[in-house]
Amino acid sequence: MQVTQKTEQTIAENAGLELQGFAGWLLGLVRGRRGVRHGQQRLMKVVETLPLGGKRQLMLVRCGEKHFLVGGGLESVETIVRVEGGMSIESQDGICL
């Protein structure tokens, strides 16, 4: 049985889990439910997620050629800093620098 986006939205609203505004949009993007139609190339991608405990997380998000550190919680999403082009995002052994 295929669940439509409208049905998912109704279920989430009834469960009190629907986030509004930018937080809801980003959460939808992370979950892969919104933002891109079939055949379109994604411009944004969550590169890595680091759980911080207490239902908080730190995400490295790529938008085109730019990278951003984004902090997220239950009710908010905040851009912390843009990772500049001169900064190395990943070393050869896979550790962030």
N, C-alpha and C positions, 0 to 999 in steps of 0.2 A: 504494500500500500504506500503510495507516494503522499508525503505530507507537504502541503503547499506552504509558502512563506506566510500567507495570511493566517493559516491554521497555527503555525509556529508562533506567530506574533500574539495571537489570541491566548494560546496556552501560557506563554511567558507573562502576559499581562495578568492573567488570572492567578498565576503563581507569584506575582510580585517581583519578577526577575528582569523585567524589561528596563534597560537603561535608555535614557533620552539624550539627545544632543550628540556631541562629539564622542562622549564615552560610549554610547550605544553604537554609534557608527563604527568606531575602532574595534569594539568587541565583536561586532558583526563581521568586520574585515578579518579579524583574527580567526574567527570560527568559519570563515569562508562562505558565509551566507549572503552577503550583500556586495554591491559595488562593481562587480564585473559580470558582463553578459558573456554567453558562450561565444568563442571566437575572438574575444578581445584579449590583448596582452595585459597582464597585471603590471601596474606601475609601482604599487606598494607591496612590500613583503616584510613579514616579521622574520628577521634573520635568526634571532635567538631570544629566549625568554629565561629569566633567572627568578625563581620563586624567592620571596623575601620573608615569607611567613605571615600569618595574620591576614591571609587572602590578599596580599600585596605582591606585585611583581615588577621587575625591571625588564624592559624590552628594548632590543636594538631593532629599529625599523628602518628599512631602506625605501626611499621614495625617489625613483629615478636613479640618479647617481649620488644622491645625498643620503647621509645616515643620521639618525636621531636616537638619543636615549630617551625613552618614554617610561614614566612611572605610572602604574595602574593599580587601582583598588576596586572595592565594590561599587563605589558611587562616583569615582572620578578618574580621569586620565590627564596627566600633565606632561608636557614636553619639558624635559630637564635641560638638555643641551644638544646642540647640533654637533656632530662629530665632523670636524673639518677635514678637508681633503689631504692635508699634510700629515694627519695623524694616521698611524697604522692601525687598522681595525683588527687584523689577525696576523699573528706571526706564523712562521713555517710549521711550528708544532701545534697550532690550533689554539693558542692561548691569546686572549685579548690583551692588547697593549695600551 
